[in-house]
Structures are given as structure tokens and as C-alpha cells.
Amino acid sequence: MTRRESYEKRTEELLLPLMEEYQFELVDVEFVKEGGTWYLRAYIDKEGGITVDDCELVSRRMSDLLDEEDFIEESYIFEVSSPGLGRPLKKEKDYARSVGKEIEIKTYQPIGKEKEFCGILKSYDGETVTLGLESGEEMVFERKGIALIRLSFGPM
């Protein structure tokens, strides 16, 4: 496990009791370097959407825990935010929650001269994703050929 992965895992472990307490969902945690600065980001959600006040509440509680635990060697900025409408589907629960919803898929290689597809997520497994198209047809995509898959929020 890389240092980055261990930071993300430990952060998730600290966040999960807070998520349970407030009935929020922990969507993702990432530790990334952008423009020379490290960011530790927690993406949270709840039914009906997350608010700025929700993010602030979790941020304050979690900042105290991070200060107490002090397990991250690098200096970093901690952020809590909503995953946003166009978030990628990454985890099993993201796919499960999105079945029956409109999604966008971008492929690495063109399929029939197209690399962007939009439709209803019909099913998925470890290897494939099945999309229901407007025409009524279904298209099956190999997961390894998908560059991006996310909830649709308008034209691509």
C-alpha cells in the first residue's frame, strides 16, 4: 500500500463514524497534489443533497481528529465537499445507486466512430457495463475500455 493509499484509508476510517452519526454517505477520499500543494479531500453526500453547512460540520469535526491523529507527514489542505453532479462512478455502491439513471460513458477507443455515449445504466458487473440507448437498443461496454463513466447532467 502506498503512502497516499494509507492516508486515504486511515482518513476513511476516521470519517465513517461521523458519517454514521450524521447519516451522510462517504463517497470518496483522495490525497492529491495540485500545483505543488497536497489536498486531502472528502466527498460526502446524503439523500436530497449535501449543503455547505453539512460540509462545514464534518470539516470542523474531522480537522480536530486529523490534528489528534497526526498521521500525515506532508503539509496539506483538508477539504470536505459534495461529489457534484458529474462525479465519476468509481465504487460498487456508485454503480448500484446509478442503475436506472442516465449516465455518460466516454471510451478510450472509438466504437462505430463514436467515443461518447449516453443512456440508462441497465446493469454492470466486474467486467462490463450495459447501457440502454434511446433507440431501445442495449450496448455493452468493457470496463477496461471506459475512460470515464458518470451520471449525466446535460449534454456532453
N, C-alpha and C positions, 0 to 999 in steps of 0.2 A: 504494500500500500504506500502510495506516495505521500509526502508531507501534506500536499494540498488535499488529497482524499481523506487523510486522517483528520485534518482540520474540519472539513465538511461533515464527516461522520460524527465527530465529537460535538459540533455545533447542533446537528440534528438531535443528538441525544439530550442536549440541554433544552432545546426548543420543544420537544414533544410533550413534556408535562404542561408547559404553558399553553400549547395548542389544545390539549385536552381541557384544561381549566376554562379557557375562553370559547371552547367549541369552534376553533378555527381548524383549517387544514394546512399542513405544511406541504407546499407544492414542490419546493426545491431549495437547496442551499448551494451556493457557489462561492469559491475563493478564487478570484481572478485578478490579474494585473492589467491595468489600463493606464496608459500614459505615464508609466513609472510609479503608479500608486496601486497598492493592494486594496481590494474591496472584498469584504465578507458580506454576502447578500443572502437574505432570507426572503423567500417569496411565500406569502400566506394568502389564504382565501377562505371564504365562508359562503354559505347559501345567501344569495342576494347581493354578494359582492363585499369587498373589504373597503373600509373607509380610512381616511388619513388618521383619524383618532385611534382606530384599531392598530394601525402600523406604529403609531407613537407609543401606545400602551405596551406592545410587545418589545419595541426598541428599548424603552426605558428599563423594563424588567430584565431583558436579555443582556443589555450593556452591563448591568450590575453583576450578572452571572459570569459574563466574559471577563470582567475585571477580577472577580474572585478566583476563577479557574486559571486564568493567565496561561493558556496552553499554546498560544500562537506567538511564534518568535518574531515574525516581521511586524512592523507597524502597519496598521490597516485602518480603513474606514468601514464601520458597520452600518448597513442599510437594511431596512425592512420595507418591502413594497408588495403591491398587488402584482400577480403574474401578468396581468394585462390580457386583453382580448386575443392578441395574436401570438400567444405563447406556444412554443412547440410542444408536441406530445412527446414525452420522454419516458415516463414510467408506466408500468402496467395500469395503475389507477387512472392515469390520464386517458389511456385508450378506453378503459371500461366506462369512464364518465362520458366519453365522447361518442359512444355508439348511438346511432340515430341522429347525430348532429352533422351539420355541414362542415366539411373540412377542406383544406387545401393541401395538395401534395406537389412538391417540386422534385423532379428526378434529376439524377446526375447525367443520364444519357437520354436523348430524345426517344419517345415512343410514338411512332407514327408522326414524326416531325414536331411533336409537342413535348414540352418539358414541365408544363404546369397543368394541373388537373384539379377540378373542384367537384364535390359531390357529397353524398351522405355516407358516413362511415357505417358499413354493414357489418363487418367482422374483422378480426385480427387474430394472429397467433404469433409465435416467436419468429416465424419466417416471412409471413405475408400480411398485407392489409388489403381488404376488399372494399371498393368504393362503388356506390350506386350512382350512376350518372343520370342527368336529366332525361336522356333518351330512353331510360328504363334498363339499359344495359348495365352489367357489372364489370368492373375492371379489377384485376388482381395485380398488386404490386409486390415485388420482392422488397423486403425491408432494407436489405443492403444496397438497393438501388435508389433509395429515397434520400434526397439531400435535406429536405425539410418537410415536416408534416405538422400542421397546426389547425386550430379552429379557424373557420372562415369568418371574416368580419368585413366583407365587402369585396370589390373586385381586386384581383391580384395585380 
